[in-house]
Amino acid sequence: MQCATHSHTGGEVESIRFMDAWRIPGVTSFALCLFFSKLIAYTFLYWLPYYIKSTPIEGRKLSAKEAGDLSVLFDVGGVAGGERRVGCSTLNNSEHTQGFAA
């Protein structure tokens, strides 16, 4: 089956097939990394408030509101950490150096 789309100029441009996209170097590893990072993020999003509410902390269980508030701190930390990583990567790229800034 050939896949084709129309370009803005009116000509026909052939698009890539699904399995051909998977054969591009780096696509599989990127897709798996994205899948597992999303799996962890959504697991914490839905499971962490329940876990905090159900587990005694210093001998007492937190209310649902307290557990939700505490789990929001985890999300805020993830956003702040992601921004830090993006900032370091941008700085690293602007210095024309090679390497990975975590």
C-alpha positions as CSV (number, residue, x, y, z in Angstrom):
1,M,0.0,0.0,0.0
2,Q,1.5,3.3,-1.0
3,C,0.9,6.3,1.2
4,A,0.7,9.7,-0.4
5,T,-0.2,13.2,0.7
6,H,-0.6,16.4,-1.2
7,S,1.8,19.2,-0.6
8,H,1.0,22.9,-0.4
9,T,2.2,23.4,-4.0
10,G,-0.3,21.0,-5.3
11,G,2.2,18.2,-6.1
12,E,2.0,14.8,-4.5
13,V,4.6,13.9,-1.9
14,E,5.0,10.3,-0.8
15,S,4.9,9.8,3.0
16,I,6.8,7.3,5.0
17,R,5.2,4.0,6.0
18,F,4.9,3.0,9.7
19,M,7.4,0.2,9.7
20,D,9.9,2.3,7.7
21,A,9.7,4.9,10.4
22,W,10.6,2.3,13.0
23,R,13.7,1.4,11.0
24,I,15.1,5.0,11.2
25,P,18.1,4.9,13.6
26,G,17.1,6.2,17.1
27,V,13.4,6.0,16.6
28,T,12.9,2.8,18.6
29,S,15.1,3.8,21.5
30,F,13.4,7.3,21.6
31,A,9.9,5.7,21.5
32,L,10.8,3.3,24.3
33,C,12.3,6.0,26.5
34,L,9.2,8.2,26.0
35,F,6.9,5.3,26.7
36,F,8.5,4.4,30.0
37,S,8.9,8.0,31.1
38,K,5.2,8.6,30.5
39,L,4.4,5.3,32.2
40,I,6.2,6.4,35.3
41,A,4.8,10.0,35.2
42,Y,1.2,8.8,34.9
43,T,1.7,6.0,37.5
44,F,2.9,8.6,40.0
45,L,0.1,11.0,39.0
46,Y,-2.7,8.5,39.8
47,W,-1.0,6.2,42.3
48,L,1.1,8.5,44.5
49,P,-1.8,10.3,46.3
50,Y,-3.4,6.9,47.1
51,Y,-0.1,5.6,48.4
52,I,0.6,8.7,50.5
53,K,-3.0,8.6,51.9
54,S,-2.7,4.8,52.8
55,T,0.8,4.8,54.3
56,P,1.4,6.1,57.8
57,I,3.9,9.0,57.9
58,E,5.3,9.5,61.4
59,G,2.6,7.4,62.9
60,R,-0.4,9.0,61.3
61,K,-2.2,8.7,57.9
62,L,-2.8,11.9,55.9
63,S,-6.1,13.0,54.7
64,A,-6.9,12.9,51.0
65,K,-6.4,16.6,50.6
66,E,-3.0,16.5,52.4
67,A,-2.0,13.5,50.3
68,G,-3.0,15.4,47.1
69,D,-1.1,18.5,48.2
70,L,2.0,16.5,49.0
71,S,1.9,14.7,45.6
72,V,1.7,18.0,43.8
73,L,5.1,18.8,45.2
74,F,6.4,15.8,43.3
75,D,4.9,17.2,40.1
76,V,6.3,20.7,40.7
77,G,9.8,19.1,41.3
78,G,9.5,17.3,38.0
79,V,8.7,20.4,36.2
80,A,11.5,22.3,37.9
81,G,13.9,19.5,37.1
82,G,12.8,19.3,33.5
83,E,13.3,23.1,33.1
84,R,16.8,22.8,34.6
85,R,17.7,20.0,32.2
86,V,16.4,22.0,29.2
87,G,18.3,25.1,30.4
88,C,21.6,23.1,30.8
89,S,21.2,21.4,27.5
90,T,20.6,24.8,25.8
91,L,23.6,26.3,27.5
92,N,25.7,23.2,26.5
93,N,24.6,23.5,22.9
94,S,25.3,27.2,22.8
95,E,28.9,26.6,23.9
96,H,29.4,24.3,20.9
97,T,30.6,21.5,23.2
98,Q,29.7,17.9,23.0
99,G,28.2,15.9,25.9
100,F,25.0,15.5,27.8
101,A,24.0,17.8,30.5
102,A,21.7,16.1,33.0
